Amino acid sequence: MAQVNPTVGDLEGNSDLIVDYTRRAADAGAHLVVFPEMVLTGYPVEDLALRGAFVDASITALHALARRLADTGLGDLPVAVGYLDRHRNTVAPTRGQPAGAPHNAVALLYQGQPVFTSAKHHLPNYGVFDEARNFVPGTTLPVVRLHSIDVAFVICEDLWQDGGPVAAVREAEAGLLVVINGSPYERGKRDTRLGLCTRRARETQATVAYVNLVGGQDELVFDGDSLIVHPDGRLLARAPQFEEHLLVADLELPDAVGAGMWGASADAPGITIQRHLVSADPVPAYEPQPAPLAPRRDEIGEVYAALVLATRDYVHKNRFPSVLLGLSGGIDSALVATIAVDALGADRVHGVLMPSRYSTDHSVTDAEELARRQGINARIIPVAPLVEAFENAVKVDGLAEENLQARVRGQLLMTLSNQEGHLVLTTGNKSELAVGYSTLYGDSAGGFAPIRDVWKTLVWELARWRNAEAERNGQVPPIPEHSITKPPSAELRPGQLDTDSLPEYDVLDALLDDYVGTDLGRDELVAAGHDPELVDRVIRMVDRAEYKRRQYPPGPKISTRNFGRDRRVPITSRWTV
């Protein structure tokens, strides 16, 4: 199982990746190698699926890949590859279906050509997924006889939903069910995923081999965590999270039943079972190797790894040479800087300290200490003269004065970005984003927001985890303790604290998680134990801030419900409960 990190649209680079890992699999003695969902095109391709030229390029690349594998001596190793295909029998667009009838498909490549192609049946249309918009469903379950073993192939959501191809696996009497996946990371999902594979293995009475993508793609991050489960529910093998990996496992599988009907089909409910013959003879007996079981990360370490990988891939895949962020001495910018250093190395991280007339001495000294501990490039540019220049042109006070300082900082960062080519990292967290506690075109300015889906209370947990991890490894903790323990403040007026405008973050985050994460209404929030007055106030703040969130930079999704594609509400709305 090749747990790899493709790039959307890089057909040539992804083909190279497939050939490389196929060679590694061949060198390891594999009899079958499987790659994740849409590995050839990258995933998700979103509306690129509606562009005929891109679909054509994917199909051409698949056939070129099959020939290349054969030409390089790898043609006798069957290779399962996810790619973008189209429904062959579509003559004209069908009303209500995506233009061109594209398929999210899998093909088995062998001896220079596809043995079969088959499309995903269940198309997820919830959360971050819009696959009913981009694809038409398939109606087949391909079953291949390989070395006297019957192997069935399905794609991601087909495993999650009842019915469809997976329901036909037991009728097909397959000994191995291969599932190719592009399953994004969410906090706590690994246990759900293992439970699902265990249940399906028992239902189908087939060994389940679940191979998943790894890597960042815009707001999604894929964690790998590929696994193999025995029909009795035992976990046989598991790949590490958040890194590319070739998981090689020896499996004891039952011989296929019956002679088979190659090229013919038998109907299961709603699905056609299509059988194909690659090899009827079993492999000679050999000594199996121990199955690899990668150790699990703890929950906070898992979230941290997701943020690091997402940041690294956004920078690398979009070809930015370096990143730039404002260093305030506070916990948010400290955590983002640490994530960036772990993702890219200190030499590619640039910090700017931008003290104003209201900045405290410790804001500068804490930021300087952070830069010293991590070895990042740091400079100080006081913003007071720039703010004064604006104030000499336009008289401002109150909130307008506070926002002016934030906007001057944002303008300064974006100017340095234009001049020096850095990607600006926005340092706001999910709690601030939820209630609108940010300045449009100020601290919300930037190109990528690593902690936009991280509640403030989790920000502190992640910072403490990262420091503890450094101490466990005999290293200096990267984040100054004072940045973690001091009360948070935007420092836009004398003595300002976040708690002047907001409740304590543990109270606020619990309420926000119920309102944003599970869509509880006003009465339900009160029934859940939240203060009625605070509920009314927070609902108003969240609902009024939607226009700001629409203009916020993308950032990695780590929760079950992030702001963005997970939660789509109108900006203009008078519904308040």
N, C-alpha and C positions, 0 to 999 in steps of 0.2 A: 504494500500500500504506500504510494508515493504522496506524502503529505507536503504539497509544494505551494509556493507563493507566486502565482502568475500576475500579470499586469493587464488590465482591461485594454483591449485594442492592439496589444503587441503580439500579433500572430507569429511573427518570426521568432521573437524572444521566447515566447511560450513554447513554441515547437522545439527550440533548442533545449529548454528545460525538460520537456518530455523525453527527448532523446537521451539526455544526460542521465536522468533517473532510470530510464529503461535499461541503459547500459549497466548502471549500478545493480539493478535488480537481476539482470542476466549474470553478472559477475558473482552475485550471491546465490545463484542456482535456482532462481524463482521459476515456477512453471506458469505463472500468471502475474501480471502487474496491472494495478488499477490506479487511475488518477481521479481527482475530484470533479465535481460538477463544473461544466463549462471552462475547464482548465485551458483549453486552446484559445479561447477568446478573452479569458478573465471573466469575473463575475462580481456583481451583476452588471450586465451591459445596458440595462434600462432601455431607453428608446433607440439606442443603436440597433436593437433587434428589428426596428421598423424600417431601417435603411437597407434596401435591396442590395446595394453594393457591399455592405458589410456582411450580410448573409452569404452572398456569393463568395466573398473572400474567405469566410470561415469554411465553407464547403470545399473550396479549392485547397485551402491549407490542410484540411483533414486528409485529402487524397494524396497531397504532396508528402505529408508526414508518414502515411502508410508506406509509400514508395521509399522514402528516406530510411525508415527503419529496416526495410528489407535490404536496401543497398549497402547499409553499414553492418550487415550481418546479424541484425536483430529481428528479422522477419519471422522466425520460428517461435518467438516468444509472444503469445497473445497479449495485447495491450488495450485496456478499456479506457476510453478518453471521452470526457464531456466536451460538447461543442455546440455551436449554433447551426441549426439546420432549418429546413422549411418543409411544409406539407407538400408532397409531390403532386397531388391530384387537384390542387387549387388552380382553377382556370381564371377566375375573376375574384376580386375582393368580395367577401361575404359580410353583409351588414352586421355590425356588432362584434366582428372579429378583427384582430390586428391586421394591418395591411401586410400582404405578402405571406400570411399564415406561417410565421416563424415558429420553430420548435426549439425547446430546451432539450437537447438530445444527448444520447450516449451511443458510441460506436465501439465495436471490438475490432481492432486492427490485427491482421494476421497474414503473413506471406504477401505483403504489399498491397492489400486491399481490405475494405471493411467486410467482416463476416456478417454483421447486421448493423442496422441503425434503428434506434427506438427513441420515442419522445416521452418526456415527463407527462404523467396523467393528471395528477392533482397539482393545480397551479395556485400557490398561496396568494391570497389577496387581502392580507391583514398586516398590521404593524408596518414594517418598512417595505413589505413586498407588494408589487403591482404586477404580478406575473400574468394575471388574466388580461391585463392591458397589452402585454408584450408578446404573449405566446398563445398558440392553440394547443389543446391537450392531445396526447397520444393515447392509443387504445391497445397497445400490445405489451406482453411480457416476453422478452427474449430469454430463451433457455438454451445454453450451449453445452454440448457434451465435450468435455475437455479431460483427456486422460481417464476416461471411464467415469468421470464425475459430472453430474448435471449441475450447471451453475446458472442461476437466474440473476438478472440485472435490473435495478430500479434506481430512480433518482430522487434523493432528498425527501421532499414533501410526501412522496408516495409511501414512505415509511411511517410518516407521522399521522396520516389519515387512514381511517378504516376503509375497507373496500378497495377497489382498483387492483393494480398489479400485485401488491403484497398478498391480497386475499387469494390470488390464484397460485401462489408459490407452493402451498401445500398440495393442491390438486396436481401441480406439475411434478411434485415429488423431487424437487431440487434438493441437493445436499448442501449447497452453498448459496447464500443470498448476498450478492455484492450490492452495496448502496453507495453511490457516489454523491457527495454532498458539498453544498456551499452554505453551511449553517453558521450564521454569525454568533459571535460571543454575546452572552448576557450573564450578568452576575447570578450564580447559582444554577446555570443551565446544564453544567456537566453531569449533575446527578439525574436531572430529567432525561438527558440524552441516554445515559447508561440504562436507566429504567425502561425507556422506550425500546432500546435494542434487546434488552433481556426479554421483554414481553413479546416482541415480534419473533425472536428466536424460538421461544416456547410455542407460539401459535403456529408457526410455519414448520416447526421441527427441522429447521435448517440452521447451520452455522451462519451467523450474520457478520459480514465484514463491512465495516462502516468507515469510509475514508473521507476526510474533510479537508477543505481548504485551510490555509494559514495565511495571515497577512492583513494589511489595512487597505481598504478601498473607500475613499471619501469618509463618510461617517460610520461605516461598518468596519469591524475588525473580526477576522476569523481566527479561531484559536487552535485549529487542528484537532487534537484530542481524539484522533482516529482510534478505533477499537474493534476487537473481534470477540464475539460472544457465542458460547456453545449452546446447542439446543436445550440443554438443561438449565440454562441461565448463568453458567459460570463465565466469568470474565477470563478470556484466554490471553489476550495481548492488548496493550495500550501504548499509543505514541505520546511523546511529550506535548505540552501546550506551548503555543506561541513561537514555534520554531519549525523550520523545514526538517523533514525526517523521512527516511525510508524504513518503514516497519516491515521486516521480513519475518514471517511466521510459518512454521510447518504445521499443517492441519491434517488430522485423521478424519477423512470424510467417507461416507457410505458410497459404494458403487451404485451407479445409475440402475434404475429398475426398468426392464424391458428393452427391446431393441431400438425404440425410438421411431419417430416418423419425420425424417429430415425434410425440411422444406414444406411439410404439411402443417396444419394448425388444428388445435382443438379449442373449443370455446369454453371459457369460464365466464361468470357473470360480468358482463360489460367489458371484458378483456379477452383478447385473442392471444393464446399461448403460441409463440412461434419458436420452433425447435431448429437448432443448427448443429451440425457435426464438425468439430475440429479434429478430435482424435478419440478413437474408441478404446485404445490400448492403455492400460494403467502404467504409471511410471514404475521403474524397478524400485524395489525396497531400498531404503537408505536410513541412516541414523538421524533422527530429527534433532534440531537445535532447540534449546530452551526458549520459550516464548518471552519476548520482552514486555515488561510491565513498568512503564515510566512512573516515577514517583509523582504524587500530586502536590501542587502548590497549595498553600493556605489561602483562604478567601481573599484577604486583602492583598497578598502577593500576586494573586491571579489578576485582580483589577489593575494593579500597578503595571504588570507585564503587558496587559492589553493596551494601556495608555502609551507605554513606551513604543510598542510595536506599531500602533496606529500613527504616532507622530513620526517615527522613522520612515515608514512607507509613504506617508503623505509628502514628506520632504524629498525622499529619493525618487519616487515615481513621478513627481511633478518637477524634478530636476532643479530644485533650489540648492544653491551651494552652501547656504548657512541660514541661521535663524536669528531673530532680534526680538527682544522683549524688554519692557520696562521693569526695573527692579525697584520696588517700593520699600523693601525690608519686611513686608508682610508675608503671611503664610501662603497666599495664592500664588504670587509671583515666585516665591521660593520653591514651591512644589513644581510649578511649570518649568522653571529653570533646571531643576534636578531631573525631571523627566526628559528634557531636551538633551542634557549632557549624557544621560544613560542611553538615549536613542542615537545620538550623533557624534559624541565626543566633545570635550570642552572646547577644542579649537574651532568648532563650527557654531558655537553659541556666543552671541554678543548681547550684553546687557547694558541698559542705559539707566542711570540714576538721575531722576528729574525732580530735585527738591523744589518746593515752592515756599512762599513766605510762611505757610502753616505747617510745614514738615518738621517733625521732631528730630532731635539729634540722633536718636536711636534708629530712625528710619534709614538714615544714611549709613550709620555704622553697622547695622544688621545686614544691609544690602552689600556693603563692602566685605563683611565677613563671609557672607555666602559666596561671593565671587572669589575670594581668596581660597576658601576651602575647596572649591570645585575647579579652580583654575580657568574660569571663563574670561573672555574679553569684556572688560567693563570700563565705562567712561561716565563722567558726571557732566550733565548739561543743566544748569539751573534754569527753571522756567519763569521765574519772577519777572525778568526783563521783558520776556515775550508777552506775558499776561498784562503787564503794565502798558505795553504798546497798544494792545487791544482796548484796554480801559481808557486810554487817552483818546481813542477814536470813538468809542461808544460807552456811555455810562451804564454800568450794570451793578446789581447788588443781589443779595439773597441767593436763590437757587441758580440764577443765571450766572452769577459770579463763580459759584462752585463748579458748574458745568463748563465754564470757560477754561478753568485750569485743566480739567480732564481733556477738553478738546485740544488745547495747546499741546499737551503730552501726546495725544493721538496723532496730531498733525506732525509733530516732530518725529515720531517713530515711522510714520508712513513716508516722510521726506527722506529719512535715512535709508529706508527700504528701497525707494526709487533710486537713490544715489549710489548705494553700495550693493544692491541686489539681494538683500536678505528677505526671507519670509518673516513677517511679523506674527508672533504668537500672542494671541489674546489670552489674558490671564483670569477672566471671570469664571465663577463657578455656577452651578445649576441653581442654587438658592437665590443668588443675585439675579440671574437670568429670569427666574420664575416671577419675582416681585418687581422687576424693572429697576433694581438697584444698580443701575449703570447709566452711563452717559452715551447717547447715540453719537457716533463719530468721535468719541473720546476714548474711554477705556474699552469700548466695544470694537474699536478699529482693529483690523488685522486680517490675516489670511487663514489662520487655523487656530482653533480654541481647544487645547488638549483636555481641559477639565470642565467643559460646558455641560457634561452629563454627570457631574460629581457634586453631590450635596456638600455643603460647607462642613458638616460634621464628618463626612467621609474624607474631606481634604485633610483634616487634622489626623484622622486615622492613618491615611496614606503617608503623611509626613513622619509620623512616629514609627510606622512600620519600616520606612526606608532608612531612618536613622538607626533603628535597632538592627536591621539587616547589615548595615555597615559595621556596627560594633561586633556582631557575630563573626564577621570576616576580618576583624582586627583593623578596621579602617576608621578614619575620622568621619563622624556623622556629617553628611553634606549640608544639613539645614541647621542654622543656629537655633539653639533652644529658645532664645528670646522671641524669635519669629513665630514659634509655635505657641508660646504661653501668653504673649501679650494680647490684650483685647483688640479685636480687629477694628480698623478705622480707615476711612477714605482720606482723612486729613485734608479736607477741603475747606474747613473753617476751624477756628481755635478750639482745641479740646474735643473735637468731634469723635464719637464712637458709633459703630454700627447699631448698637442697642438704643441710640437716641431715636432711631427711626423704625427699628425692627425688634421683635422679641428675641430672647435667647435662641441661638440657632438650633439647639436640640428640640425646643418646642416648635419652632418654625418648620424645621425639616420634617418632623413627624406629621404635621398638618399638610405640608406641601406634598409629601409622598402619598397621602391619602387622597388629596384632591387631584393632583396631576397623574399619579401612578395608577389609581384605580377608579378615577372619575366619580368619587362619592359626591353627592349633592350636599347642599347646605344642611338640611335636616339630618342626613346620614352622618355628616362630619360631627355635628353636635352629639348625636347618639353615640358616636364612637369615643366621646369623652373630651373633645376639643372645646375650648372656651367659646361660647356663642359670639361674643363681641369680636374676638380675634378671628373667628371663622369669617364673619362678614367683611372684616377689614382685609384679610388676606385674599379672599375671593375677588374683591374689587381690584387689588393690586395685580394679581395674576392676570385677570381678564384684560385690564387696561394696558398691560405690557406686551400684548401679542404683537403689536406693530414693531416693537424693538426686536423681538425674537426673530421676526422674519428677515431682519437685516443683519443678524449676527453671523459671524463666520462659522463654517462647519467644524465639527469636532467629533471624537469617537463616541459611539453609543456603547455604554456598559451596563445600562439598566434595562429592565423589561419595557420601559416606556420613556423614551427621550423626547425632548422638544424637537420638532421637525416632522419627519415622515411618520413617526409613531403617533403623534398627537396633532391632528389637523382641525383647528377651530377657526372660525371667521374673525378677522380683525374688527369688522363692523358688526356689532351685535348688541341687542338690548336685553338678552337673556342673562339673568344675574344669579340664578339659584341652581 
